[in-house]
Amino acid sequence: MKNTLEDLKDEDLITKGMMTKNPIRMTPEELEAWKKERDIYVRQYLFSIGQPLVYRKDGKIIAEYADGRIEKR
């Protein structure tokens, strides 16, 4: 039985999607590049299904839409 993420092999994590390496085993440079790619992918995916990208910034909720509109609450 595997107890932690560190115990998993990279092959165990590659079941669906684009992950090719366990983030725990990435170098700092690889991890930073992966995070940037992830952020771009999430934004594109949400916009493709008609959903805004929603996040918290400076205590306010921000919603960004594919048409460039930004709502702050």
C-alpha positions as CSV (number, residue, x, y, z in Angstrom):
1,M,0.0,0.0,0.0
2,K,1.3,3.5,-0.9
3,N,1.1,6.0,1.9
4,T,2.3,9.3,0.5
5,L,2.7,11.1,-2.8
6,E,6.4,10.6,-2.6
7,D,5.9,6.8,-2.6
8,L,4.0,7.0,-6.0
9,K,5.9,6.3,-9.2
10,D,5.4,8.8,-12.0
11,E,3.6,6.1,-14.0
12,D,1.0,5.8,-11.2
13,L,0.1,9.5,-11.7
14,I,-0.1,9.3,-15.5
15,T,-3.6,7.9,-15.9
16,K,-5.4,10.7,-17.7
17,G,-4.3,14.2,-18.8
18,M,-1.0,15.8,-19.6
19,M,1.1,15.1,-16.5
20,T,4.3,13.4,-17.4
21,K,6.2,13.9,-14.1
22,N,5.2,13.9,-10.5
23,P,5.4,17.6,-9.3
24,I,7.2,16.4,-6.1
25,R,10.1,15.2,-8.3
26,M,10.4,18.4,-10.4
27,T,13.3,20.8,-10.2
28,P,12.3,24.3,-9.1
29,E,12.6,25.4,-12.7
30,E,10.4,22.6,-14.0
31,L,7.9,23.3,-11.2
32,E,7.7,27.0,-12.1
33,A,7.3,26.2,-15.9
34,W,4.5,23.7,-15.0
35,K,2.7,26.2,-12.9
36,K,2.7,28.7,-15.7
37,E,1.4,26.2,-18.2
38,R,-1.2,25.0,-15.8
39,D,-2.5,28.6,-15.3
40,I,-2.8,29.1,-19.0
41,Y,-4.5,25.8,-19.5
42,V,-7.1,26.5,-16.8
43,R,-7.9,29.9,-18.1
44,Q,-8.3,28.6,-21.7
45,Y,-10.4,25.6,-20.5
46,L,-12.8,27.8,-18.4
47,F,-13.3,30.2,-21.2
48,S,-13.9,27.4,-23.7
49,I,-16.8,26.1,-21.6
50,G,-18.2,29.6,-21.1
51,Q,-17.1,30.0,-17.5
52,P,-15.2,32.9,-16.0
53,L,-11.9,32.6,-14.1
54,V,-12.7,33.4,-10.5
55,Y,-10.1,34.2,-7.9
56,R,-9.5,36.3,-4.7
57,K,-7.3,39.3,-4.9
58,D,-6.8,41.9,-2.2
59,G,-9.8,40.5,-0.3
60,K,-12.1,40.9,-3.3
61,I,-13.6,38.2,-5.6
62,I,-12.5,38.8,-9.2
63,A,-14.2,37.2,-12.2
64,E,-12.5,37.4,-15.6
65,Y,-14.4,36.6,-18.7
66,A,-13.3,35.5,-22.2
67,D,-14.5,38.8,-23.7
68,G,-12.0,40.7,-21.4
69,R,-14.6,41.9,-19.0
70,I,-13.6,41.9,-15.3
71,E,-16.0,42.0,-12.4
72,K,-15.0,42.8,-8.8
73,R,-17.1,42.0,-5.8
